[in-house]
Amino acid sequence: MHYLEHLNRDPQLAAAIQNQEPVVLKERSNFCLRLCASIMSQQLSTKVAEVLFRRFLELFGGNEPSPQQIAATPHEVLRGIGLSNAKANYVLNVAAFFQEHSLADDRLRSMDNEELIGLLTQIKGVGRWTVEMLLMFTLGREDVFAPDDYGIQMAMKQIYKLDDSNKKAFRQQMVAIAEVWKPYRTYACLHLWRYKDK
């Protein structure tokens, strides 16, 4: 596994992830739906997020809905499956944005990471972290680092004995450490999440 050789150049990371299985990145389709799923899962455990997403798909007979179908879903229906008022609004915002801009998966796939972040964070309710998750888990991009992710912060604090009392300095330290992992920062993040969950 080529990326592991590269990540092993960081001795602290190598020691932390040495017993983990290699990870594989997958590309998926229906970016609008994936972005909605990412919004639904914010601040929730994986289990709760999965239940919510399943209920959401059940609204469409268990099939993956198009942006048009999502946009046509009444707000109160989304509230009815357990989404907060804000999240229901954000999901509808995403679907409306995809419709208005005719955003097809192919077009988004052809954009680089920062272009995509710039485009999609225009949507109210979509922040940088949400798009980073899309880049990792839907586009399968290999070199994405998410310093604002709580799980990654926790893992790096433990592995590198970082002090997070000064948030700005802590973030800068994280980004500096991750420089060594380029161009495989996504893989490093996946291993850090596993490390935190073990």
C-alpha positions in Angstrom: 0.0 0.0 0.0 2.0 3.0 -1.3 0.4 5.7 0.9 1.4 3.8 4.1 5.1 3.9 3.2 4.7 7.7 2.9 2.8 8.1 6.2 5.3 6.0 8.0 7.8 8.7 7.5 6.1 10.4 10.4 7.3 8.2 13.3 4.6 9.3 15.8 1.8 8.6 13.3 3.4 5.3 12.2 3.5 4.1 15.9 -0.2 5.2 16.4 -1.6 3.4 13.3 0.8 0.4 13.0 -1.8 -2.3 13.8 -4.5 -0.8 11.6 -5.7 -2.3 8.3 -5.1 -0.1 5.2 -8.0 2.1 4.1 -9.5 2.4 0.7 -11.1 5.5 -0.7 -14.3 5.1 -2.8 -15.9 7.5 -5.3 -19.7 7.8 -5.1 -22.3 9.6 -7.1 -25.2 11.9 -6.3 -23.2 14.8 -4.7 -26.3 16.7 -3.7 -27.6 13.8 -1.6 -24.2 13.2 -0.1 -23.9 16.9 0.9 -27.4 16.6 2.5 -26.3 13.5 4.4 -23.2 15.3 5.6 -25.4 18.1 7.0 -27.8 15.7 8.7 -24.8 14.0 10.4 -23.3 17.1 11.9 -22.9 16.9 15.7 -24.5 13.5 15.8 -23.1 10.0 16.5 -22.6 7.8 13.4 -25.4 5.5 14.7 -28.0 8.3 15.0 -26.9 9.8 11.7 -27.4 6.5 9.9 -31.0 6.2 11.4 -31.8 9.7 10.2 -30.4 9.1 6.7 -32.4 5.8 6.4 -35.6 7.6 7.4 -34.8 10.3 4.8 -34.4 7.7 2.0 -37.6 6.0 3.1 -39.4 9.3 2.1 -38.4 8.4 -1.5 -39.3 4.7 -1.3 -35.8 3.8 -0.3 -34.3 5.2 -3.5 -31.7 8.0 -3.8 -33.6 11.2 -4.5 -32.6 13.8 -7.2 -32.0 17.4 -6.2 -35.5 18.2 -7.7 -37.1 15.6 -5.4 -35.3 16.8 -2.3 -36.2 20.4 -3.1 -39.9 19.5 -3.5 -40.0 17.9 0.0 -42.0 20.0 2.5 -40.1 21.4 5.4 -42.5 19.8 7.9 -41.9 16.4 6.4 -38.1 16.8 7.0 -38.9 17.9 10.6 -41.0 14.8 10.9 -38.1 12.4 10.4 -36.2 14.0 13.2 -34.2 16.9 11.6 -33.9 20.1 13.5 -35.5 23.2 12.0 -32.1 24.5 10.9 -31.0 21.3 9.3 -34.3 20.9 7.4 -33.7 24.4 6.0 -30.1 23.6 5.1 -31.0 20.4 3.3 -33.6 22.4 1.2 -31.0 25.1 0.6 -28.6 22.5 -0.8 -31.2 21.0 -3.2 -32.3 24.4 -4.4 -28.6 25.5 -5.0 -27.9 22.3 -7.0 -31.1 22.9 -9.1 -30.4 26.6 -9.7 -26.9 26.1 -10.8 -27.6 22.8 -12.7 -24.7 21.2 -10.7 -24.1 17.7 -12.2 -21.6 15.3 -10.6 -19.3 15.5 -13.6 -18.9 19.2 -13.4 -18.1 19.1 -9.7 -15.6 16.2 -10.2 -13.7 18.4 -12.7 -13.1 21.1 -10.1 -10.2 21.2 -7.7 -10.6 21.1 -3.9 -10.5 24.8 -3.2 -12.8 25.6 -6.1 -15.4 23.2 -4.8 -15.1 24.5 -1.3 -15.5 28.1 -2.6 -18.6 27.1 -4.6 -20.4 25.0 -2.1 -19.8 27.1 1.0 -22.0 29.8 -0.6 -24.9 27.6 0.4 -26.3 28.7 3.8 -25.6 25.8 6.2 -22.6 24.4 4.4 -19.3 25.1 5.9 -15.7 24.2 5.0 -15.8 20.9 7.1 -19.0 19.7 5.3 -17.3 20.1 1.9 -14.1 18.5 3.2 -16.2 15.4 4.1 -17.7 15.4 0.6 -14.2 15.6 -0.9 -13.0 12.7 1.1 -16.0 10.3 1.1 -17.8 11.1 -2.2 -15.0 12.3 -4.5 -12.4 10.1 -3.0 -9.8 12.8 -3.1 -6.5 11.6 -1.5 -5.1 14.8 -0.1 -7.7 16.5 2.1 -7.1 17.6 5.7 -9.9 18.6 8.1 -8.3 20.4 11.0 -11.7 21.5 12.3 -12.9 18.0 12.8 -13.3 17.1 16.5 -12.2 13.5 16.1 -9.0 14.5 14.2 -8.3 17.1 16.9 -8.7 14.5 19.6 -6.5 12.0 17.9 -3.7 14.5 17.1 -3.8 15.9 20.6 -3.1 12.4 22.0 -0.5 11.3 19.4 1.5 14.5 19.4 0.8 15.7 22.9 -0.6 19.0 21.7 -2.0 21.7 23.9 -5.3 23.1 22.6 -5.8 26.0 25.1 -4.9 28.4 22.3 -7.2 27.4 19.5 -5.4 29.3 16.7 -1.9 28.0 17.7 -3.3 24.5 18.0 -4.8 24.6 14.5 -1.6 25.9 13.1 0.4 23.1 14.7 -2.1 20.5 13.3 -1.8 21.9 9.8 2.1 22.0 10.1 2.2 18.4 11.2 -0.1 17.3 8.4 2.2 18.9 5.8 4.4 15.9 6.1 1.5 13.6 5.1 1.0 15.3 1.7 -0.2 14.1 -0.8 -2.1 11.5 1.3 -3.7 13.6 4.0 -7.1 12.0 3.5 -5.7 8.5 4.4 -4.0 10.0 7.5 -7.4 11.4 8.6 -9.1 8.0 8.1 -6.5 6.4 10.2 -6.7 9.1 12.9 -10.5 8.5 13.2 -9.9 4.8 13.6 -7.3 5.5 16.2 -9.7 7.7 18.2 -12.5 5.1 18.0 -10.4 2.1 19.1 
